[in-house]
Amino acid sequence: MQLSLRLSAIAGLVTRGNRLVDVGCDHGYLPVSLYLDGKIPGAIAMDVRKGPLSRAQEHISQYGLDAYIETRLSDGLEALKPGEGDTLVIAGMGGPLMVRILEEGRTQTEGMKQLVLSPQSDIGAVRRYIKERKWKICQEVFLQEEGKYYTVMQVALSEEPRPQESGWEEAEDQYGVWLL
């Protein structure tokens, strides 16, 4: 399965061996590809809309992965139980919605090892939220695909803020320390 540049960048930031939770899974290509590549043992693919979730289920079944990738209709992390995943991917939505999903899903994210986030707008709000939660951005990728620009962040859940993150200025919130 050939992933887009954006999805390839997201896949590249997922830690091998982690159980994936893909919020806003759309067509389900990411968990299918990661499983076929042997990078993840399984996944939960979630979407708030039935149409995209149905397409994801079709792709999962097409590759015979029903036993490894589960689909769930869910508004954000609502249908996820704590401890069901190690890596949370949220991509393809605006920053304010992403922050809402993370805030409302605080219980579900507590035991996760990492987040991979790719906000479509208001990226500074997502970075500020990460900073306020005392998480750390471990890596960022910036790319252009089909005339659009994308930022992908790998975030570790940690109580220890990274030294370069303390005292961030507005430009660093907007553009990211890693990318500057």
C-alpha positions in Angstrom: 0.0 0.0 0.0 1.4 3.4 -1.1 0.9 6.2 1.5 0.8 9.9 0.7 3.8 12.0 1.8 1.8 13.3 4.7 0.7 9.8 5.9 4.3 8.5 5.3 5.6 11.2 7.6 3.1 10.3 10.2 3.9 6.6 9.9 7.6 7.4 10.2 7.0 8.9 13.7 5.1 6.0 15.1 7.3 3.8 17.4 7.7 0.2 16.3 5.8 -2.2 18.5 3.2 0.3 19.8 -0.5 -0.3 19.6 -2.0 2.4 17.5 -5.1 4.5 18.0 -6.0 6.5 14.9 -8.6 9.2 15.7 -10.2 10.6 12.5 -9.0 7.5 10.6 -10.8 8.5 7.4 -10.0 5.6 4.9 -7.9 3.6 7.4 -4.8 3.5 5.2 -2.4 4.4 8.1 -3.2 1.5 10.4 -3.4 -0.9 7.5 0.0 0.2 6.1 1.7 0.2 9.6 0.4 -3.3 10.3 1.4 -4.7 6.8 4.9 -3.2 7.4 5.1 -5.1 10.7 5.5 -1.8 12.6 2.4 -2.2 14.9 0.8 -5.3 16.4 -2.7 -3.9 16.0 -4.8 -0.8 16.0 -8.1 0.9 16.8 -9.3 3.1 14.0 -11.9 5.7 15.0 -13.9 8.3 13.3 -16.9 10.5 14.2 -18.6 9.8 10.9 -20.1 6.5 9.6 -19.0 7.0 6.0 -15.3 7.3 6.6 -15.4 4.5 9.2 -17.2 2.3 6.6 -14.4 3.0 4.0 -11.8 2.2 6.7 -13.5 -1.1 7.5 -13.6 -2.0 3.8 -9.8 -1.4 3.5 -9.1 -3.4 6.6 -11.2 -6.3 5.4 -9.7 -6.1 1.9 -6.3 -6.9 3.4 -7.7 -9.5 5.8 -6.8 -7.5 8.9 -10.1 -7.6 10.8 -8.5 -9.5 13.7 -5.8 -6.9 14.1 -7.5 -3.5 13.4 -10.8 -2.7 15.1 -13.0 0.2 14.0 -15.1 2.3 16.3 -17.6 5.1 15.8 -16.4 7.8 18.2 -16.4 11.5 18.8 -12.7 12.0 19.6 -11.5 9.5 22.3 -15.0 8.9 23.7 -15.1 5.2 22.7 -11.5 4.4 23.8 -10.8 2.9 27.2 -7.6 3.8 29.1 -4.7 1.4 28.3 -6.0 0.3 24.9 -3.2 2.0 22.9 0.4 3.2 23.1 0.5 5.7 20.2 -2.3 8.2 19.5 -2.5 9.7 16.0 -4.7 12.7 15.4 -4.3 14.2 11.9 -6.3 16.1 9.3 -8.3 18.4 11.6 -7.9 21.9 12.9 -5.9 22.7 16.0 -8.9 23.8 18.2 -10.7 20.5 17.5 -7.5 18.6 18.2 -7.0 20.4 21.5 -10.7 19.7 22.4 -10.2 16.0 21.7 -7.0 15.9 23.8 -8.5 17.8 26.6 -11.7 15.7 26.7 -9.7 12.5 26.4 -7.2 13.2 29.2 -8.0 10.0 31.0 -7.5 8.0 27.8 -4.1 9.5 27.0 -2.6 9.1 30.4 -1.1 5.7 29.8 0.0 6.4 26.2 3.7 6.5 25.3 3.4 9.0 22.5 1.2 11.2 20.3 1.6 11.9 16.6 -0.2 15.1 15.8 -0.7 16.9 12.5 -3.0 19.9 12.9 -4.4 21.5 9.7 -4.8 25.0 11.3 -3.8 26.9 14.4 -0.7 24.9 15.0 0.4 27.4 17.7 -2.6 26.5 19.8 -1.7 22.8 19.7 1.9 23.6 20.7 0.8 25.8 23.5 -1.5 23.0 24.8 1.4 20.5 24.6 3.5 22.9 26.6 0.8 23.5 29.2 0.4 19.8 29.7 4.2 19.5 30.3 4.5 17.1 27.4 7.4 17.4 25.1 7.8 17.6 21.3 10.5 15.1 20.4 10.5 15.7 16.7 8.7 17.6 14.0 8.4 17.2 10.2 7.3 19.9 7.8 6.4 19.0 4.3 4.5 20.1 1.2 2.1 17.9 -0.7 -0.2 18.9 -3.6 0.3 22.6 -2.8 -0.5 22.2 0.9 1.9 22.5 3.8 1.8 20.0 6.7 3.4 19.9 10.1 3.7 16.5 11.9 4.7 16.4 15.6 5.9 13.5 17.7 5.0 14.2 21.3 6.2 12.2 24.3 4.1 12.2 27.5 6.4 13.4 30.2 6.3 15.5 33.2 9.8 16.8 32.5 9.7 19.8 30.1 12.5 20.0 27.6 14.9 22.8 28.3 14.4 24.5 24.9 10.6 24.5 25.5 10.7 26.6 28.6 10.1 30.3 27.9 8.8 29.7 24.4 8.2 32.9 22.5 5.2 33.5 20.2 7.2 32.6 17.1 8.3 29.3 18.6 4.7 28.5 19.4 3.6 29.3 15.9 6.5 27.7 14.0 8.0 25.2 16.5 11.4 25.0 18.1 12.3 22.0 16.0 11.4 23.6 12.7 13.0 27.0 13.5 
